[in-house]
Amino acid sequence: MAERALSAAGFGLGAVRERLRVLALGSLTGVVAGMGTFMFLQENFLPWGVTETWALGFVVAAGAYTHFLAADLSESIALSLVAVVVGLATNVVAWIGPLWILGYPRFARGLLLPKMVGEALASGLPTYLITFYAAYFGALTLGGYLEA
């Protein structure tokens, strides 16, 4: 049984390039999915004529692309973990961004920040995780079926 260990692969230029690729692709798909979740939850920020279905479509596309952009299954799992963390952070930052953009006083920010972070996590976490991982595992299943 062959093990895929990072210590056995060495630490050359290829290993650094592979890690940077995972971080870049995971961050890209995570930002797209996080902003899609934010737009789904805050429909008043959607452009005219665009529905919430389009916003969830971004999350679905990011979840599927997370698997299809990976070279192998272990990279796919690493990409999905990076994408989930970056996407949740993007959702929270977009949710609390108006506290700094609109110039709230420091006292008001201190009072509103915990409430807004809690709202962002409580409403965004189930929507984001279910939609992202449903698309990811669907792509994983479809890719496994078509590959064999």
C-alpha positions as CSV (number, residue, x, y, z in Angstrom):
1,M,0.0,0.0,0.0
2,A,1.5,3.3,-1.1
3,E,1.4,6.2,1.3
4,R,1.3,9.8,0.0
5,A,3.3,11.6,2.6
6,L,4.5,15.2,2.2
7,S,7.8,14.3,4.0
8,A,8.5,11.5,1.5
9,A,7.9,13.8,-1.4
10,G,10.5,16.3,-0.3
11,F,10.4,20.0,-0.1
12,G,11.5,21.3,-3.5
13,L,10.0,23.8,-5.8
14,G,7.3,21.4,-6.9
15,A,5.9,21.0,-3.4
16,V,5.8,24.8,-2.9
17,R,4.1,25.2,-6.3
18,E,1.5,22.5,-5.4
19,R,0.7,24.1,-2.0
20,L,0.4,27.6,-3.6
21,R,-1.9,26.1,-6.3
22,V,-4.1,24.6,-3.6
23,L,-4.3,27.8,-1.7
24,A,-5.0,29.9,-4.8
25,L,-7.7,27.7,-6.2
26,G,-9.3,27.1,-2.8
27,S,-9.3,30.8,-2.1
28,L,-10.8,31.6,-5.4
29,T,-13.6,29.1,-5.1
30,G,-14.1,30.1,-1.5
31,V,-14.5,33.8,-2.2
32,V,-17.0,33.0,-5.0
33,A,-19.0,30.7,-2.7
34,G,-18.9,33.1,0.3
35,M,-20.1,36.0,-1.8
36,G,-22.8,33.9,-3.3
37,T,-24.0,32.9,0.2
38,F,-23.9,36.6,1.3
39,M,-26.0,37.7,-1.7
40,F,-28.5,34.9,-1.1
41,L,-29.0,35.9,2.5
42,Q,-28.9,39.7,1.8
43,E,-31.2,39.9,-1.2
44,N,-31.4,43.7,-1.0
45,F,-27.8,43.8,-2.3
46,L,-28.7,41.8,-5.5
47,P,-28.7,43.8,-8.8
48,W,-32.0,44.5,-10.4
49,G,-33.6,41.5,-12.1
50,V,-31.4,38.9,-10.4
51,T,-33.0,36.4,-8.0
52,E,-31.6,34.5,-5.1
53,T,-31.4,31.4,-7.3
54,W,-28.5,33.0,-9.1
55,A,-26.7,33.6,-5.9
56,L,-27.0,30.0,-4.9
57,G,-25.9,29.0,-8.4
58,F,-22.6,30.7,-7.6
59,V,-22.2,28.5,-4.5
60,V,-23.1,25.4,-6.5
61,A,-20.7,26.2,-9.2
62,A,-17.9,26.9,-6.7
63,G,-18.6,23.6,-5.0
64,A,-18.5,21.6,-8.2
65,Y,-15.4,23.4,-9.6
66,T,-13.6,22.7,-6.3
67,H,-13.6,19.0,-7.3
68,F,-13.2,19.4,-11.0
69,L,-10.1,21.7,-10.7
70,A,-8.2,19.3,-8.5
71,A,-5.6,17.0,-9.9
72,D,-6.5,14.0,-7.7
73,L,-8.8,13.1,-4.8
74,S,-6.4,14.3,-2.0
75,E,-6.0,17.6,-3.7
76,S,-9.8,17.8,-4.1
77,I,-10.3,17.3,-0.4
78,A,-7.6,19.9,0.5
79,L,-9.2,22.4,-2.0
80,S,-12.6,21.9,-0.4
81,L,-11.3,22.5,3.1
82,V,-9.5,25.7,2.0
83,A,-12.6,26.8,0.1
84,V,-14.9,26.3,3.1
85,V,-12.8,28.3,5.5
86,V,-12.2,31.1,3.0
87,G,-15.9,31.2,2.0
88,L,-17.1,31.4,5.6
89,A,-14.5,34.2,6.3
90,T,-15.7,36.0,3.1
91,N,-19.3,35.8,4.2
92,V,-18.6,37.1,7.7
93,V,-16.3,40.0,6.4
94,A,-19.0,41.0,3.8
95,W,-21.6,40.9,6.5
96,I,-19.7,43.1,9.0
97,G,-18.1,45.3,6.4
98,P,-20.6,48.1,6.6
99,L,-19.5,48.8,10.2
100,W,-16.2,50.2,8.8
101,I,-17.4,51.4,5.4
102,L,-20.2,53.6,6.8
103,G,-18.0,55.0,9.5
104,Y,-19.7,53.9,12.7
105,P,-18.2,55.2,15.9
106,R,-15.9,52.9,17.8
107,F,-18.5,52.4,20.6
108,A,-21.2,51.4,18.2
109,R,-18.9,49.0,16.4
110,G,-18.1,47.4,19.7
111,L,-21.8,46.8,20.4
112,L,-22.8,45.7,17.0
113,L,-19.9,43.5,16.0
114,P,-20.7,40.4,18.1
115,K,-24.3,40.5,17.1
116,M,-23.5,40.8,13.4
117,V,-20.9,38.1,13.5
118,G,-23.3,35.8,15.2
119,E,-26.0,36.5,12.6
120,A,-23.6,35.9,9.8
121,L,-22.5,32.5,11.2
122,A,-26.0,31.4,12.3
123,S,-27.6,32.2,9.0
124,G,-24.7,31.6,6.6
125,L,-23.2,28.4,8.0
126,P,-26.1,26.0,7.3
127,T,-26.9,27.5,3.9
128,Y,-23.3,27.6,2.8
129,L,-22.2,24.2,4.0
130,I,-25.3,22.3,2.7
131,T,-25.2,23.9,-0.7
132,F,-21.4,23.8,-1.2
133,Y,-21.0,20.3,-0.1
134,A,-24.0,19.0,-1.9
135,A,-22.5,20.3,-5.2
136,Y,-19.0,19.1,-4.2
137,F,-20.2,15.6,-3.4
138,G,-22.4,15.5,-6.5
139,A,-19.4,16.4,-8.6
140,L,-17.3,13.9,-6.8
141,T,-19.8,11.2,-7.5
142,L,-20.3,12.2,-11.1
143,G,-16.5,12.4,-11.6
144,G,-16.0,9.0,-10.1
145,Y,-18.7,7.5,-12.2
146,L,-17.4,9.0,-15.5
147,E,-13.8,8.2,-14.7
148,A,-14.2,4.5,-14.4
